[in-house]
């Protein structure tokens, strides 16, 4: 029991350092993993070796993927493609502005960090609110929910990528992407329904005049769609028996990986016409997103490697009563652990990385297939939605942009994140019950 107490103290240290003392989450994870190693009576060289090993494995596995994702997002931002995506969707769905904002968030959130994307797209919400009877609050709730769902469930966003890396499933990223999209739909639509009911309560009628808006360049679409198709094809080929002598199919299989797919997407994003011609400046701005993300994911992997190389992975199953291979029970444990970390320290990305680093060493010997492991990762993602409140930067961005005070923010946005979390997890349980072997 004392060894579990060591883990609890180490995680509490990470949460306290990052939340209360406002220390960088990556550095907090470094200190926490170092402290855990000392408590577990590892010598100094072992601790450093395990941290470095986890850091390097993570960097090699997802570093390029995260960098390419940040670059694509920045090029889309500089070319104003993100706002143009929003405008074209608004025109396509006529007066269904609430649904439009929700789908915009779900789409854009796959390539742009939810905080940044909300700030960018909030301009569309304000424009609609100023020219119609829609309330800014309802529009922003629908938008923020769509962004939140893709941020926590659909790779290549940082949290899912970090969890996939900790589960040694980079080669199956397309599988997680497909099921992540399926689970994100009910989670996202929940925010649309919530916002729509808010409108009904206030008896708001919503006639909106359509305005001619410029459309995104064809390369804007290709920079997002082509990588998704390539990654999905790669995952499909993994489940097909291929003749080893079929050189063409084997070549296709080799290039259908996340790094190649996102590199092709980056090429399309670079050639999108834009006012900002200084590519080096765009790369520099991308680093502002990339460095905090890669630092927290790699340090999370270092923390996980300490656990992996200790007796914790053998003792934890009995501590949390995983004494039988029940996938439903493991999903429940993963969901509630992630919700606990999210609620206590505020970061969805950090909670996904920490919990996945704890859970995988426990279940790695259980022989679960790709589907079951995918459901565990997505359960962690759903748990990381709950609860967004005062220690979450996204909470403050949404409520301040919606002109809400703290109490109203907790009443509307925090409640919404709880509903999204439970609805997403409910669908995971349904899928698992139907398709798990």
N, C-alpha and C positions, 0 to 999 in steps of 0.2 A: 504493500500500500504506500510506503514511503516514496517509491520511485514515481508513482502517479502524482504524488504531492509535489515532487520536483518539477514535473512537467507543468503542473498547474501554476506553480510559483513563477516559472520561466515565462509562460504565456502571459500571466498577470503583469510581469515586468515589462513585456513588450507593449501591452495595452496601456499601462501607466505612462511609460516613456513617450509613446506616440500621442496619446490623448491628453493627458494631464500636463506633461512637461513640454509638449509640442515638439518633441525631437523627431527628426526625419524617420519615417517608418522603416526605411532600409537599414539605417543605423541602429534603430531599436531592435530589429530582427537580428542583427549581427551581435548586439550585446546580449539579447535573450538566448541565442543559440550558444554563445560562449559561456554564459552563466549556467545553462543546462549541462554543458559538457563538464564543467567543474563539479556541479552537484552529482553527476554520474561517475565521478572519480576518474575521468579521462585525463591523461597527462596533456600538457600544453601542446606538444607537437601533434598529438592525435586530434585535438580539437581543431587546430589550424588546418591540418590535412583534410579532415572531413568537411570543414567549411569551404575550403578551396575547391575540393572535389565537387561538391554540390554546386558551387558557383560556376565552375567551368562547364560542367555537364549542362546546366541550365542555359548558360550563355551560348554554347554550341548548338543546343537544341532549338531555342526560340529567339535568340538575339537578332538574327537576320530577319526573321518573320515579323517581329515587333517593329524593327527599324523600317522595313518596307511598308508596313501598315501606316506608321506615322507619316512617312513621306507622301504616300498616296493621299492621306487625309489633308495634308498641308497644301498639296497641289490643287486638290478639289476646292479648298477654301480660297486660295489665291485667285482661282479662275471664277469664283463666285458660283461654281456649279452646285453647291449645296443649296443655296437659296433658289436657284433655278429649278432644281429637282422639286422643291417645295411648291413653287409656282405652277409647274406643269401638272403636278398631282392635284392641286387645288382646282385648276381649270377642268381637269378630267373628271373629277367627282362632283362637279357643279356646286350645289349648296351644302354638300356634306363636309363642311370645313372641319368639324371635330374629328371625323374619321380620317380625313386627309392628314391632319396634323399628327394623328396617331401613327399612320402608316409611314409618314415622312420620318418620324422619330425611329421607328423600327428599322427602316432602311438605312438611314444615315448613321445610326448608332453602331453598325457593324464595322465602320471604318474610322469613326471619329469618337474620341473619348466623350462620354455623356455630358460632362461639365461644359466642355468647349462647344459641343454641338448644340446644347440648349441655348447658350449665349448667342450663337450664330443664328439659330432658327427662331429665337424669341422675337426677332424683328418682324417675322411673318405673322406671328400671333398678334402683335401690337397693331399691325396694318389691318388685319381682319377685324379686330376689336374696334378700331376707330371708324370703320366703314360699314359696320353691321350692328346687330343687336346681341352678338355673342359677347359673353363676359371674358375678359382676359384670363381670369382664373380657370374657367372651363377649358379654354384652348390650351393653356399651359399644362394643366393636369393631363390632358389627352396626349400632348406632345411629350411631356416628361416621362409618362408611363411607357410609351413606345421606346424611347431612348434607353430607359432603365432595363427593359426586358432584353434588348439585344446586347446591352453592355454586360449583363451578367450571364447570358446564356449562349451567345453566338460567337465563336472564334472567327476572326483573329483578334477580338478584344482582349485586353491584358489578363483579366481574371480567369476566363476559360482557358486561355493559352497556358497560363501558369499552372493550372490544375491538370491540364492535359500533359504537360511536361512532367509534372510530379508523378503522374500515372504511367509514364513511359508509353504514351499513346500518340506521339506526334505523327506517326505513320497512318493513324486513323483519324486525323483531324477532320476530314471530310464527313466521316460518320457522325462525329459529335456535332458538326456544323448542321447537318441535315436534321438530326433529332433536336438540336438546340433551337432551330428555326420552328419546328413543329410545336415545341413546348412554349416558345416565346409568343406564339400567336394568341393562345388564350390568356396568357399573362398580360400581353399588350392590350388586347381587346377589353380586358377588365377595366383598364384606365379610361378607355373610350366610353364604356357603359356608365362608369362612375361619373364622368364629366357630363354625359348626356342627362343623367338623372338629376344632376345638380342644376342643369338648365330648366328641367321640368318643374323643379321645386320653385324656381323663380319666375315661371310662366313667361319665358323668353321666346319670341318668334324670330326666325333667322333668315330673312331674305338677304341675299348677297349678290351684288352685281359683279359679273365676270369682267376682268380687265385683261387686256392683251399683255402678256409677259414674254420676255425672251426665253427661249428654250435652251436647255443644256446642250453643249456640243456632243456629237456622237461619241467622241473619245471619253467623255465623262461617264457615259453608260458603260462603255467597254472596260474602263479601268476598274470597275467594280464587278461587272457581270462575268467577264472572261475568267478572272481568278477563281470565282466561285464555281464556274463550270469545270475548270481544270482540276480543282481540288476534289470536287464531287466525282469526276470521272476516275481520278486516281483511287478513291475509296471503293468505287464500284469494281474496278479491276482487281482489287485485293481479294474480292470474294468470287472471282472467276478462275477456274482452273485453266492455266495457260501453258501451252506447250513450250518447254524450255528452248526449243529450236526455232520458235517463232520470233525472229529478231525484231520485226517491226513492232509487234505488240509489246515486247519487253522494253523496247526503246520508248514507246509511248508511256509505259508504266513508270519508267525512270524519270521522265520529265514532268509527270503529273504529281508533283509534290508541292507543298505550300510555298517553298522558297522560289521555285521556278514560276509558279502561278502568280505570286505577288510581284515578282520582278517584271513579268509581262504587263501586269496591271500598272506598275510604276511607269513603264515606257509610254503607255497610253496616256497616263495622267500628265506626264511631262510635256507632251505635244498638244495638250489642250490650249487653245488660244487664251491669253490672259494679259492683263496690263502689266503685272509685275514680271519683268524679264530676267531679273537677277536670280538665277537658279541657286547660287551660293547662299543668298539670303534666305531662300525657302528652306534649304538644307539646314541652315543654322536655326531657323524657327522650329523645324522638325525635331531638332535635338532637345529643345526645351520640353517637348512631350516625351521623347524617347528615354532620356536619361533617368528621370524619376521612375518611369515604368520598369525599365530593365533592372534598375538597382533594387527595387522592392521584390521583383520576381526572382532574381538570382539569390538575394539574401534569404528569401523564403525557401528556396531550394537548399541553401546551406543549412538552414534550421532543420529542414526535413531530413537532411543527410546525417545530422547528429542523431536524430531519432532512429533512423534506419540502421545505424551502426551501433546501437545500444540494445540493452535488454528490454527497452520499452515496447518494441514491436512484438515481443513475445508475451509480455505481461499485460499490456493494455486490453487485449481481447477478453481476458477474464475479469479485469477491473470494470469494464463497461458491459460485461455480461454478453459478449459475443461468443457464446459457447456452442453455437450451431451455425451452419452456413445458411442463414436466412437472408436473402437479398432484400426483402421488404424491411426487415429489422435494421439492416445496414443502411438502407436509404433513409430511414427515420433518424438514426443516429447522426448520419452525415448532414441531414437537413437542419436538425436542431442545434448541432455543434456550430454550424456555419451561421445560423441565426443568432446564436449567443455571442460569437465573435463580432459579427456585424453590429449588433446592437450596442456592444460594449466599447468598440473602438472606432466605429464609423465608416471604415473603408471596405467596400464590397470586394475590391481586388485583394486586399490583404487577408480578409477572412477566407476567401477561396484558396489562396496560396497556403495559409497556415493549416487549414482544416484538411486539405488534400495531402499535405505533407505528413499529417498525423494518421489519416485514414488508410492511405495506400500501404504503408508497411504492415498494417494489421491484416489487410485482406489480400495481399499479394500472393499468398500461398494457397488461397482458396479455390483457384482454378476457374474464376469467373471469365466468361467470354467478353468480347468487345461490346456487345449490347448492354450487358449488366454493368460493366465499368463505365460506359457512357451514361447510364442512368444515375450512377453514383456521382459522377462529375456534375451532371445537371441538377441533382438534388442539392449539392453544395452550392451551385449557382442560385437556385431558388431560395435557399436559406440566406444567402448573402444579400437578398433584397430587403430583409426584415431585421430591424426597423430603421428606416432613414429618419433621423431626428437631429438634435442640436449638435452632435459631434460629427456630422456628415457635411462636407462642403457642398454637396449637391443639394441637400435640403435648403441651405441658405440661399443658393443661387436661384432655386425655383421659387421660394416664397418671396424673396425680395423682388424678383422680376414680376411677380404676380401681385405685388402691393399688399401682401399679407403680413399680419403681425405674428408673433411666435405662437400664440394660442390657436389662431386660425390655421397656421402651418401644420401644427400637430393634428388638428382636427381633420384637415383635408389631405395633405400630402402624406403624412406619416401613416394615416389610416389606409390610404391607397396602397402604399408599399406593403402593408400587412396582407391586404387582399390579393395583390399580385403574387406575393410569395406563396400563399396557401393554394391559390388556384393553379399556379404552375406546378407545384408539387403534387397536387391532386391528379393532374394529368399524367405525371410521371408514374404515380402508383397504378393508374389505370393501364398505361402502356406496359408496365412491367408485369402486371397480373396477366395480361393477354399474351405477351410474347416471350417472357422469360422461360427458359427451358427448365 
